[in-house]
Amino acid sequence: MDALGRHILVEFYNCSPELMNDVVHIENSMVEAAETAGATVINSTFHHFSPYGVSGVVVIQESHLAIHTWPEYGYAAVDLFTCGETVDPWVSYDFLQKAFKASHGSSMECRRGQQSLLQRTDFTVEARDSGQQIVPIPKITRDVWFTERDENIALSLKHTGNQLYKKQSPYQKVEVFETLAYGNMLTLDGMVMCTQKDEYVYHEMITHVPVMSHGNVKRALVIGGGDGGTVRELLRHDQINEVVLVEIDALVIEACKEHLPETASAFDHPKLKLLVADGIKYIQECANEAFDLIIVDSADPVGPGEGLFTAEFYQEVYRCLTPNGIMITQSESPRFNTKVFVEIYDTYRGIFGQENVHCYLAAIPTYPTGTWSFSFSSKGGVHPKQVNMEQAAAFSREHNLRYYNEDIHQAAFALPNFVKDLLKK
């Protein structure tokens, strides 16, 4: 071969869109394509982007294989670059066309480093003799990443390449990944919902703040929250007689029972009434003044959670609260989703009154920007800072809570100036 390397530029068309968005399948296929062609794989690095698209590269001793996919077009752009004569890149081409279920592909081969145009120079590399043996090529290392991003910001988490759960419900795609830093991670339509290592922050703050502030919650309703963490924390409070959980998607419950059992540990609790149903419809049919506490534990305002971000829905929630009742919602990141953050607080104030709506914050590393907000809306004027500090401290110690305590309860309502300014608008 009168060249140092062979470079094939490949385009695969009409690929399976689902496969083109499956980082585990693509990484496995690219590695196997290299090995099938006789290449020696050194490492692989792959990223999945939210909501769709995969980029990655397999570094081989003979050069590399690289890819980027556009699932929405069923399209993949692939580079197959091999050096020497021992590896045939066309073997990889044939393998990948089948692996991606492409109807057809187009390709162009370039000979890289035409030897007739090059002049060889012999040289020696001088190195200090350490007396150590030459280290052999290490075992393949594989870097597979999940990335949640929008146009301006991204969060990436490395996972093992072991996708523990993946099903499409009538409402959303439910997946669980095994991440290295945060344990098993639940995602819905490519958005991080919770992880084993930091879910306690969200669930302790969305529950204990209102329960300790109210002082006498007997009946609580959770809309959403199919991972089980919110009801787990509510049921730590002995004075609560009943918790009703209304989750629209049974697959979320199934996935968390199987792969986040610590979060989903309270589904068999005798005080829990679990309903797989539409939370919006449940609220519409709910009796007046039925609950002391209603927690809207929803995802972002897209997909099945979109209807939970309307004034009509919150007006119905208000009706369902007892005279001294409290509504809690997750209210997005003031940095990441500023527009929605401002709009929903305006909505709450229009229903509950300006002085009865309060914002509080928590640090959640796997949520966009790491700063997340919750809303506290009181029907009867309960103020969250009038908490019994001794009771809050004793409760935190008794249950070995990992985030919530009496000081955090007070401090969470101390807002940075930029958040205060947003809420003034």
N, C-alpha and C positions, 0 to 999 in steps of 0.2 A: 504494500500500500504506500503510495507516494504522498503520504500525509501523516501528521502526528496523531490526528484524531478524526473521528466521524461525529458530526453534529446533525441530528435530525430535528427539524422544527415541525411539530405535529399539531393538528387541530382535529379534535374529535367532535362529531355532530350528533344531535338527537340522542344524547346519553340519557340514562335514567336520572331525572332531576333529584330524586331522593338519594341516589348513590353519590351524586355530585355535591351533596351537602353533608355527606357522612364522612367526617374526618378519619374515623377509625378504619372504615373500608378503604378509603383512598390511600392512607398510609400503609396499610397492609398490602394493598395491590401494588403500590410503587416499589416497596421493598421486595416483594415476590417477583415482580417483573425484572428487577435488577438481578436477583439471584438466579432466576430461570435462564437469563442470558449468559450466566457464568461470571457475573461481576462479584467482587468482594465488597460487601457493604460495610462502611465505617460507622456512619450514624444517619439518623433521619430527624428532621424537624418539620412539624406540620402545625398549622393554625387553622382553627375553624372560626369564622367570623359570623356575627349576629347581624341580620337574621339569616344570611346564607352566604356561602362561598368558602372555599378552602384553598390555602396556599401551602406549598411545602417543597422540600428538597431532600433527596436521598443522596448523600455523599458516598461515592464508591471509590475504591482504590484506583479505578480507571477513569474517574472524573465524577459525573453527577447525572441524576434525573430530577427534573423540576416540573412543577405543575401549578396552575391556577385555574379554578373552576368558576363558572357562572351557572349555578343550578337553574336559575329562572329561564335560561336559554338552552339548557341541556348541553352546554358547551364546555370543553376543557382545552386549554392551551398547554402543551407539554414540550419540554426540551429533553432530548436524549443525547447525551454527549459521552462518548467513550474514546479512550486513548488506546493505541496499540491494536493488535489484531486478534486478541484472545476473546473479546466480548463483541457479540453481534447485536447492535441496538435494535435491529428489526425484529428480533425475538421479543424484546420488551414491547415494541409497538403492537405486535399481534396479541400479546398477552393482555395489554391494557385495553385494547379495543373490545375484547370479550368481557373483561372485568367491569368496564364502565357501561356495558350494554349499548355501545355506540352503533348507530345504523351504518355509519361510514366515517372515514377520516381522510384528511388530506395531509400531505407531508412534502418536505423539501430537505434533501440531504446536502450538507455542505462538508467539504473536506477542509479541515482546519490544520493550518501549519503545513502548507505545501513544501515538501522537502527540497524540491528543485529551486525554491526561492530562498532557502535558508542555508546558512553556513554554520557548520558545527564547530564548536570550540570546546576542546577538552580542558577541564580544570579540576582541581582537587579542593575539597572542603577541609580546612584545617579545624580541628576541634581538640580541646583539652582532653587528654586521656583520663577518664574518671575511674577506670578499672572496673566499671560496671558492665554487665552484659547488655547487649542490644535488646531493648524492650520490643517484644513482638506486637503486631497490630492488635489493639484491644478488641474485646468483644463489642459487637455493635451496641451503640447507645441510641435510644429512640426518644425524641422529644416531641410530644403531641400536645397541642395547646388548644384550649377553648378560649375564644375571644368574643366578648360582648362589646359592641361599639355602636356609636352613631357617627355623624359627620365630623365630630370634633374631639371625641374622647373614646378611650377603650380601656377595658379591663381584660387581662389575660391570665389564665390559670393553667398551669401544666397538669396534665393528667396521665394516667398510666397507659392510655390507649384501650383500656378495658371499659367499654360502655355497658354499664350494669343493667340499664333499662331503657327501652326506646319503643314507645307506642304512640300512635296517632288516635286521639279521641275525636268525637264529633266537634270538639271545641278548640283543641290545641294539641301541639306535639309535646309529649311528656317524656323527659329524658333524665337519667341519672348517670353522672360521670364519677369516676374514682380519681379525685384530685390528690396531688402530693401534699399540698400545704394545708388544705382545709377538709380533707376527708371526702366522703360522698357528697355530691352536690346535685340538687334538684334544679332543673331548668324547665321553663315553659315557653315554647316558641322561641327558644334561643336566649331567654333572659334568665339570669340567676335569681332563684327564689330563696333558697337557703342552703347552707352547708352544715356538716356535722360540727365543725369547729367554732363557728360564730353565730349559729342560729339563736343561741340563748340571749344574745343582746336584744334582738328584735322582739322575741316572745316575752321576755321579762318586762320590757318597757311598754309594750302595748297592753299588758294586763295589770301588772301590780300598781302602776301609777293611778289608773282610775279606781281600782278596787280599794286601795288604801286611802284615796281621797274621799270616796263616797262613804266608806265606813260601815255600810250595812247592805251590801249587794246580796240579794237572795236568788235572783234569777238573771242569767246572762245569755245573750244571743251572740253567736259568731257567724258572720256571713263570709264565706270563703274559708281560708285557713285549713285546707285539706291536708296539709302536712302534719297537723295535729299539735304543733307546738303551743299555739295559743290556748287550746283547751287544756293541755297538760298543765300550764301555769295557772290558769283559772281554778283548776280543781285542787290546787294546793290550799285554797282558802276554805276552811271547814264550814264557814257560815253560809256558803253558797249551796243552795238546795238543788239547783238544776242548771245545767249548761246545755243549750241547744246549738248544734253545729249544722249549718246548711251549706254544703259544698256541691257545686254543680257537676264536678267531674270526678267520677269514681276512680279513674285511673291515677289521679293524684294521690288519693288515699292508698290505693294498691301499691304504687311505687314507693311511698314513704314507709308503709308497713314492712315492705321487703328490704329496703336499702337504707332507710333512716329510722331504725326502730327506736332509738333514744328519743327522737322527736315525736314519733307516733305512738308513744307508750301508753296513752290514756284512752285509746279508742274503746276499750272494754270497761271503762269505769262505770259503775252503776248510776252515777248522777248525770251521765252524758246521754243526750238524745241526739243521735246522728241521723241526718236526713241528706240523701243524695238528691238534690233538687235545686231549682232556680231560686237564688236568694232574693231577686227582685220580686218574683211572684209571691214568695213567702211573706215578704214585708207588706206587700199590697193586701194580703189576706189576713195579716196579723191583727189581733184584737188591740184596741186602744189600751195604752198604759200597761203593757204586758211584761216589760223587762226593765230592770233597774240599770242594766248596762248592755249596750249594743256595740260590738266591735266589728268594724268593716275591715276584715283582713284580706284585702283584695290585691291582685297584681296591678300592673300599670294600666292606665285608661285606654287599653286596646283589647281586641278580642273579646273573650267572655266577661272581662272586667269593665268594659266600656260603659255599660249601663249603670254601674255603681258610682259613677262620677257625674250625676245629674242632680239638679235642684229638686226635681220631682221625687227622686229616690230619697234624698235626705229629708224632705218634708214628711215622707211616710215614716222614716225612722223616728223623727221627732214625735209623731203621733203615737208610736208604739212604746215610747219611753214613759216610765212612771213620772210623777210630778217632780221628783228629785233626781231623775235619771241622767245618765251620761252616755254620750256617743264618742267613740274613739275610732279614728281612721289612721292608716298610714297615709302621709300627705306628701310623698315624694321628696326628692332632694332639692333644696332651694338653689343649689348650684347647677344641677344637671337638668332639671325639668322646671325651670323658673316660671314659665308661663302658666303651667298647670298648678303649680304651688300657689301662686297669687290668686288664680281664679277660684280655686276650691275654698280658700279662706274667705273670700268675698261671699261665696255662696253660703258657707256655714254661718257667717255673721248675719246674713239676711234672714236666716231661719231662727237661730238661737239668740241673736242679739249681740251687739258689738262687745259688750263686757263679759260675755259668757263663753267666748271662744279663745282658746289659748294654744300656742304652738310650743312643742318641746322637741329636743334633739337627742340623738344617740349616735355613737360611732360604730358603724358596721362596715368592716373592711371590704367585703365582697359586693357591696352595693355601690353604684356609680358615685364617685367622689369620696366615698367613705362617710359622708355626713348625711344622715337620714332624719326626716321629720315625722312627727305624729301630731294629730290634732286632738284637742280635749274640748268637747262642746257640752256644756251643762244646761239642761232644761230648767233646773230650778235654782241655779246660782251657786252650786257647789264650786268652791275655788280649790284648785289643785295644790296650792301652797299651804293650805290650812290642814295639812296632814298631821297626824299624831306621830311625831318623830320617834318616840320610844317604841310604839307598836311597829312602825316600819323597820326599825333597827332589829327588833326581836324577831320579826318575820323573816328578814333576810338571813339572820344567823341560823334560825331553826331549820330553814330549808336549804342552807348552803348555796344561796344564790351567787351567781358568778358575775353579775353586772349590777343589778338593782340593789340599792341600799337607801337609807334615809337621806344621805347627803346627795346622792345622785338624783333622787326625787326632786329635791329643791333646785339643784344646779341645772338640771335639764331644761328648766324654764328660763334660764339666763341666756338670752339670745344675743348673738353677735350683732353689731350695728347694721351690717348689710342685710341681715334677715329682718331686723326691725324696720329698715327702710322699705323692704319689699312689702311688708304687711301694712305699711302706711298708705300704699298706693291704691 
